[in-house]
Amino acid sequence: PMSKMTSHIRLESNSISSSIPTLPQVLDVEFVNHPAFVHALDVKVDVPSLGEVTVDIAYGGMWYAVVDASSVGLELVPERGADICRLGEMIKTATREQHPVNHPILEYPGCDILVFRAPATPGSRADSRNAVVMSNGNLDWDNEATWTGMIDRSPCGTGTCAVMATLHARGQLAIGKTFVHEGILGTTFTGMLIEETTVGDYAAVVPTIAGRAWITQHAQVVCDPTDPFREGYTVGDIWAS
């Protein structure tokens, strides 16, 4: 049978622990993240064309607006991707405008990202399901074409940390208890809060995240000096100028 060993790597202030079998295959990687904390729970946000939405504001490595998907009529399935992106970007932008926050130690304002939450898929091993919406341009309330974003296909590491911080603040996730978070495609990350701490005046928790990835290709990229696009290009499609 294949045996397994664990190696520990230190990257800046983050501790990364990977579970490595004796064969050349990584089964999972776990990292200890920066402390996560809640700025506020049950914040009311007035979203143009949508109405009042209740959000939690939490930091998990990025500033998250955390929203119950059912509260805005969403089901977290790929078929609703366009609606998830549209509503997510609208809610996040409105939250940032009406309830601006900044990290107490870093110069890092928010909210800059959003996570929708929902119950786990029946029969899965997950505790909860999520979809994270990221910006791919600047939302302009006067231009509905900009009311969109993009979805993180993974269960999201920083998003999972922010969600765990809100659950702990509500007394729903204890220190040392695992939390399996399912992404929109059904893949999972396993999180855990390992200790309580403080960040500035905030009560905070130290989270870990474990997950797995696969190599999909080996590639060689070359740059020809006569290539007119050797420095890359942008088109205002999904990546706005």
N, C-alpha and C positions, 0 to 999 in steps of 0.2 A: 504493500500500500504506500501511497505517496505521503511523506511526512511534511511537516510545515515548520518553518522557523520565522521569527519576527525580528526585523531590523528597525532601529530607531535613527531617524535623521533629523538634524536641527536646521531649520531654515529661518533666519532672522529671529523673530520672537515666537514663531510657531513651531510646535513640536509635531513631527509627522511620524507616525508609526505604521509600517506596512507589514502585512502578513505575507511572507514569501515562501512558497514550497521549494523543496530541494531541486525539483525540475524547474526549467526556465519559464515559469508562469506565475504571474502575480494574481493571487486569488482576491485580495481586497487591500485597500489602503485606508488607513484611518489617520485623521489629523486632529490636533487640539487647536481650536480656533481662538481668536481674541475673545474676551468676555462679551456676552450679549446682554442686553437690558431693554426694559420697556420704558418708553417716554410717557405714554398715556394709553389707557384702555377706554373703549367705547366713546371715541371722539366722533362728533357729528360733523359731517362735511356736506355742504350744499354743492352738488355737482350739476352744472348746466345741462339742460335737456334730459336729466335723469332724476334729479331730486335729492333728498337727503339720504346719505349713506353713512352707516356706522363703521368706523375703522379703528383698529389698534395701531399705534405707531411704535415700532420697535427696531432696535439696531442688532444685526446679526453678522456684521461685516459690511453691510450696506444698510441704509435707512429704508425700512419697509413700511408700507401701508398694508395691514393684514385685514382681509375682508372675507366674510362668509359669502361664498358664491351664491347660495340659494337666496340671500337677501336681495340680490339684484337679478334674480331669475336665471342664473347660469347653471348649467351642468358641465362639469369639467371633463369633457370628451373632445377628441380631435375635431369632430364635426362642428363644434361650436368655436373653433379657433378664431375666426374673424371677430365674433362677438366678444370673446374673452380679451382679445387684444384691444378692441375699441373701448370697452367699458373699463378695462384695467388702466389704460393710459389716461382716460378721462378722470377716473377717481384719484389716481396717483397725483396727477397734475393739480387737481383741485385741493387735495390734501396739502401738498407742498405750498400752494399759494395761501391757504387759509390757516394752516398750522405749521409754519416753518420751524425746523429744528436744526441743531448743530451738535456735533459730538463734543462732549465736555473737555476732551483733551486734544483731539485732532481738529484741524480746520476742515470739516466735512459736513456740509449742509444736506438737508433732505426735506421730504422723502424723495428718493431717486429711483425707487423700484417698488413693485407691488406683488403680493402673493394672495391668490384666492385659495380659500380652504373649503373642503367638502369631506363627507364621510368616505372611508376607504371602500374600494371595490369589494362587493360581497365575495367571500371565499378567498380573498387575498390575505397575506400575512401582515399587511400594513395596518397601522393605527389611524392613518388619515391620508387624504389625497390632496394634491395641490397643483396649481398652475401659476408660474411666475411670469409676470409681464414686464418686459424691459423696453426702454425707449430706443427708437431708431431714427429719431428726428426731434424737432421742437413742435409741440402741440400749439396750435393757434386757434383760439376759440372762435374766431371769425372765418375759419377755413375747415370745414368738416373733413376734407380729404386728409388732414393731418391728425385726425382723431384715431390713431392706431399705434401699434407697437409690434413687438414680437415675443414669442413664447419660448421660455427655456424648456427644451425637451426633457431635461433631466429633473430629478426631484429637487435640485438646487441646494447646495451646501449652506450658503449664507441665509437663504430663505428658511431652511429647516432650523437653523440656529435661532432666527428671529421668532419663528413659531414656537419653538421650545421655551424661549424666554417668556412669551405671553402665557403659555400653558402653566409654567411655574408660578408666574405672578398671580394666576387665578387659582392656584392650589391644585392643579390638575396633572402636574408632572413632577414627581419627586426626584431629588438628587439620586443618581445611581440607577434609575429606571430607563430601560431602552425605549426608544421611540422610532418606529419604522414609518418613514414618510414616502408616499407613493407619488410619482410624477404623472403627467398627463398620458404618457405612453405605457404606464404600468411598471416601470422600473423603480427601484427603491434605494434609498439611503437609510442607514441606521444611525440615529443620533443618541446622545446621552449627555446629561448634565453631570459633571463630576465634582463641582464644588461651587459654593457661593462666594462672591467677592463684591467689590464696589468699583465703579468707574465714575470719578468725580463724586457728585452727590447721588448718583443712581445706585440702587441695589442691582447687582448683576450676577450672572452665572457663567461658568466656564463650560462650553460645549465641546463635544467631540462629534465627528462625522465620519462614517465609514461607508465605502462604496467600491464598485468595481467598474473597470473599463476594458475595452478590447482594442487591439491594434487593427486598424482597417486598411492601412496601406503603408508602403515604403515608397517615397518619391524623391526625385532629384529636381530641384528648381534651378533653371539657368536664366541668365539675363544677357541678351544679345544687345550690343551697343547701338544697333540700328533699329531696334524695336521701338516704335513710337509710344508704347505703353509700358516701357521698362520700369517706370516708377509707379505703376498702377494707375487706376482711374476710378472715378465715381460717377454714378448715374442716379438721378433722383427717383429711384424706384423704391426699394426697401431701405436703402441708406440715403437719407435726405442730405442735401448739401448744407 
